[in-house]
């Protein structure tokens, strides 16, 4: 029983570390997303639409 619990704790630790690294990478690149898309020729409406679609997909993935 103790070995199984240790395995679960290790898996949980790996999940926490990978989630933290993913969020760090997203937080570092997020400020550059809108100016980059704008430099490609997107209108403010399209930039908002891209952000909204991203939020919608994240919402649906978490259900």
Backbone as numpy.savetxt, mean C-alpha at the origin, in Angstrom:
# Nx Ny Nz CAx CAy CAz Cx Cy Cz
2.44 -28.24 21.34 1.62 -27.05 21.34 2.49 -25.79 21.34
3.52 -25.82 22.15 4.40 -24.65 22.26 5.13 -24.40 20.94
5.51 -25.48 20.24 6.19 -25.35 18.96 5.27 -24.73 17.92
4.00 -25.14 17.92 3.03 -24.56 16.99 2.82 -23.08 17.26
2.75 -22.70 18.52 2.57 -21.30 18.90 3.78 -20.48 18.48
4.96 -21.05 18.61 6.18 -20.35 18.18 6.17 -20.12 16.68
5.71 -21.10 15.94 5.63 -20.97 14.48 4.65 -19.87 14.09
3.52 -19.79 14.78 2.53 -18.74 14.50 3.12 -17.37 14.80
3.84 -17.24 15.90 4.46 -15.96 16.26 5.50 -15.54 15.22
6.27 -16.50 14.72 7.26 -16.19 13.68 6.57 -15.72 12.40
5.51 -16.39 12.01 4.77 -15.99 10.81 4.17 -14.60 10.98
3.64 -14.32 12.16 3.05 -13.02 12.44 4.12 -11.94 12.38
5.30 -12.23 12.88 6.41 -11.27 12.83 6.82 -10.98 11.39
6.87 -12.00 10.56 7.19 -11.80 9.14 6.13 -10.94 8.47
4.87 -11.16 8.78 3.79 -10.34 8.22 3.91 -8.89 8.65
4.21 -8.65 9.91 4.35 -7.28 10.41 5.51 -6.58 9.73
6.63 -7.25 9.59 7.81 -6.65 8.96 7.54 -6.35 7.49
6.95 -7.30 6.77 6.69 -7.06 5.35 5.66 -5.96 5.14
4.64 -5.90 5.97 3.63 -4.84 5.87 4.26 -3.48 6.18
5.14 -3.44 7.17 5.81 -2.18 7.52 6.71 -1.70 6.39
7.44 -2.60 5.76 8.30 -2.22 4.64 7.48 -1.76 3.45
6.35 -2.41 3.19 5.48 -1.98 2.10 4.96 -0.58 2.36
4.50 -0.31 3.58 3.98 1.01 3.91 5.07 2.07 3.85
6.28 1.74 4.24 7.39 2.68 4.15 7.66 3.03 2.69
7.70 2.04 1.84 7.93 2.29 0.41 6.83 3.14 -0.20
5.59 2.87 0.18 4.48 3.66 -0.34 4.55 5.10 0.17
4.88 5.28 1.44 4.95 6.63 2.02 6.08 7.44 1.39
7.15 6.78 0.97 8.27 7.50 0.35 7.96 7.91 -1.08
7.13 7.15 -1.78 6.84 7.46 -3.18 5.55 8.24 -3.39
4.65 8.23 -2.43 3.35 8.87 -2.58 3.42 10.36 -2.89
4.29 11.15 -2.26 4.33 12.58 -2.57 4.70 12.89 -4.02
5.35 11.97 -4.70 5.79 12.20 -6.08 4.80 11.68 -7.11
3.75 10.99 -6.67 2.82 10.37 -7.61 2.03 11.41 -8.41
1.42 12.38 -7.75 0.61 13.38 -8.47 1.44 14.24 -9.43
2.59 14.79 -8.99 3.39 15.56 -9.95 3.88 14.73 -11.14
4.19 13.46 -10.90 4.65 12.60 -11.99 3.53 12.38 -13.01
2.34 12.07 -12.52 1.21 11.84 -13.43 0.86 13.14 -14.15
0.98 14.27 -13.47 0.71 15.56 -14.10 1.74 15.84 -15.19
2.99 15.46 -14.96 4.02 15.68 -15.97 3.80 14.82 -17.21
3.05 13.73 -17.05 2.70 12.88 -18.19 1.51 13.44 -18.97
0.92 14.53 -18.45 -0.16 15.19 -19.18 -1.55 14.97 -18.62
-1.65 14.42 -17.42 -2.97 14.18 -16.84 -3.55 15.47 -16.28
-4.86 15.60 -16.40 -5.56 16.76 -15.84 -5.78 16.54 -14.34
-6.10 17.60 -13.60 -6.40 17.41 -12.17 -7.54 16.41 -11.93
-8.53 16.40 -12.83 -9.62 15.42 -12.71 -9.08 14.00 -12.82
-8.20 13.76 -13.78 -7.64 12.41 -13.97 -6.79 12.00 -12.77
-6.05 12.95 -12.21 -5.24 12.64 -11.02 -6.15 12.23 -9.87
-7.25 12.96 -9.68 -8.21 12.60 -8.65 -8.86 11.25 -8.90
-9.15 10.98 -10.16 -9.76 9.70 -10.54 -8.80 8.54 -10.26
-7.54 8.74 -10.57 -6.54 7.69 -10.31 -6.45 7.40 -8.81
-6.42 8.46 -8.00 -6.39 8.27 -6.55 -7.64 7.59 -6.02
-8.80 7.96 -6.57 -10.06 7.36 -6.14 -10.13 5.89 -6.51
-9.68 5.55 -7.69 -9.69 4.15 -8.11 -8.76 3.33 -7.23
-7.60 3.90 -6.90 -6.68 3.20 -6.00 -7.29 2.95 -4.64
-8.00 3.94 -4.10 -8.67 3.77 -2.81 -9.79 2.75 -2.89
-10.53 2.75 -3.98 -11.61 1.79 -4.16 -11.07 0.36 -4.23
-10.00 0.17 -4.96 -9.40 -1.17 -5.07 -8.89 -1.64 -3.71
-8.27 -0.74 -2.95 -7.80 -1.10 -1.61 -8.97 -1.47 -0.71
-10.06 -0.71 -0.79 -11.26 -1.01 -0.01 -11.80 -2.39 -0.36
-11.91 -2.69 -1.65 -12.44 -3.98 -2.07 -11.52 -5.14 -1.68
-10.22 -4.88 -1.68 -9.27 -5.93 -1.31 -9.34 -6.26 0.18
-9.75 -5.30 0.98 -9.81 -5.51 2.43 -11.12 -6.12 2.89
-12.09 -6.24 2.00 -13.38 -6.83 2.40 -13.22 -8.32 2.58
